[in-house]
C-alpha cells in the first residue's frame, strides 16, 4: 500500500459472516483504518438481488452483517460503512459504464460461469452485468486499493480495463485501482474454500465454542490415510481442513511446527489436534462475540450508521457520476 489509500471492499448480504470472511477479509479491513486512509466498506444489497429472492432475509442479513463489522473492529468514525442501495448514483454509473463494456467479455468471466452453474434456473441480466456494477462500486469513489479474494480478481481486472477505456476516450476521470495480493484463503470443513453459500462447509463466527468443536469433530477432514492413532500423519499435504487452519490461527511458527511434528510422529491424534485448533479459534472469536452480544438489540444504532455512511459515500460518488454524465453528453434538464 501507498502512504494513503482510498480502500474499498464490499460483501453480499446472502447470509451470516463466517470464520473465513472474518479471518481473510474483515480483520484486514480493520488494519486499513489508519490515519490518512479513507476506508469504504459496504453491504452489496443490489448484488445480492441476483440470487437472493427473500426481501425479509435481505433486509435482516444486511443489519446483522453490519453488527458483525462493528463488533470485529470497524469504526464508523474511521470508516464509511454503507448499503450499496443508499447511493443511487452507483446504479446510474453502472449504466454509463455498460455502454463501453463488450458483452462477450462478461460472458467469459469465471464468476459469471460459476453463478450460472449455481443458479441455472435464474440466469438474470443482473448476473451478466454483475462485474459492471462492481466496477461502478469501485470507480465511483475513486478507490485506489481493493482487497478482495482470488475469485474476484477477474472482476477487478475488468474494472481496471473499463477505467482505462473510459479515460482514453473521454479524458482522465477514473483512478486505476490496485488489488491486494495474497489474500488469506481459509479452508472450510470439507477442505475447499470456506463459503457462505455452502453453509455445511463454514463456521459461523457467532457459534459457541462447543458448536464449533462439534462441527470440526464431525466434519473436519484430516489425513484420510491415517487409519489409527499410531499411524504417522501428513499434516502438510493430506490434512485438508484442520492443519491448514492451524497455520492461520495458532500463534507462532514454533507452535504450529510442534503440532505438525506431533502428527508426523503419531504423538497426537486427529481428535486432539481438532480440540487444539478450536481452542485457537475460540481465543480469536470470544472477544468478538462479547462485543457482538452488546449490539444484538441495537438495530436503530446500526441503521443510523448506515444512514450516515450512505450520505458520506454519496457525496464522493455523486461527484464522479456527475463528471461521467457530463463527459458522455448527458444533460439533466
C-alpha angles and dihedrals in degrees: 000000000000120000092271128020142175098231119196134178136151140193130207118244095232096125146319122327114258134206091267091058090045097050100033101039120006096051088054091049089057092050091055091061092101130139109278096024121108108212122197118185118175141178108236099220093156090054088048091061090070090076111005115083102181115091092194092051092048093051093046096046091051094057093044093051091052089052087054090049093052094044090050091057108271106144118208087209090059102031135043105236115187148146115256091230091058088074108059089178088074090065091046091050090049089057093051093047091049089065088066098041120095112225094223092063091055093051091054096053111113093226089057091053090046093051091049090051091051096041107031092156095051110047094155128174089253090066091052094049094039094109092049091053088047089052089054090051090055103035096042095072091031093243113198098191128036118185107202139149122264092260090065096050094097089054092052090048089053090051090051090049093049091049091051092046092051094045092050092050104037104020132263107329111130132055113231103238123224124221128228109246125219101019114189113262110207114202118228126222091278094050096253121105112298107251138181093224091056097060094176090058097052140079114224108226090218094057118113118247093256092057093048090049092049091052093050092046091051103035110016109114116222129172104321091202092060100091099165134030089245092059115097113243135214106227095175103053108015106034099089107183111010114048093040088059090047087061089058101043109024108094117241133013091250091059095049092047090050089056092046093050091047088054094047092050094042092243091128129043125223092250093055090046089055091048090053091048093052089049087058093046091049092053089056097042104039096074089047092049092051091053090044093054090058090058097047095102098032101095092137091055090051092049089052090052090051092047094051092041091051091053092050094047091046092056090056097043096040090063093053093045091050090052092049092047091052095046092050092051100252115144123188104213 
